[in-house]
Amino acid sequence: MADKPLLMVVEDDPDHRFIMNWSYQKSTQLCSLLFAEDAEQALLYLDDLPTYPSLMLLDYQLPGLDGVELLKQIRRSAKWKYLPVVMFSQFPRKEIIEHAYENGANAFVTKPQDRGDFLHIWNTVFDFWNKHSQLPKATDDMRR
């Protein structure tokens, strides 16, 4: 289990978390999945994780501290600044996409509308980030 990459998903909508978990279970991906219901919970998890996540899927619109504010905190952190973050939203307006990239998103994906699309997204996103991309090795600062 320790050799599986860790993926953190930050999503406040319980229906979307359910669909994401269902589609992950049906996907061909092998990773450990951790869901956070909001930005505050994600920050708590990041502080306590024993392993460095290989990817974060981050909802743009979250209650309280929104996805972009969480992303800004991640990018300011010596430990997490290189964490790949794929931001997503149901509303892929040009200004939302630009705002995500301006604040450090590595990619932006439109939130799928049905289970089949979620399954396709899982396989596409995971294959890219876990099999094809080259990420910086975790330094001692990143592990603290």
ZIJOWO-V40320 format. One record per helix or strand of 2 or more residues. SS is the DSSP state (H for helix, E for strand). FROM is the first residue (numbers start at 1). TO is the last residue. If there is no record, write none. Layout:
ss=<SS | SS>
from=<FROM | FROM>
to=<TO | TO>
This chain:
ss=<E | H | E | H | E | H | E | H | E | H | H>
from=<5 | 14 | 31 | 39 | 55 | 67 | 85 | 94 | 107 | 115 | 140>
to=<10 | 26 | 36 | 48 | 59 | 76 | 89 | 102 | 110 | 132 | 143>
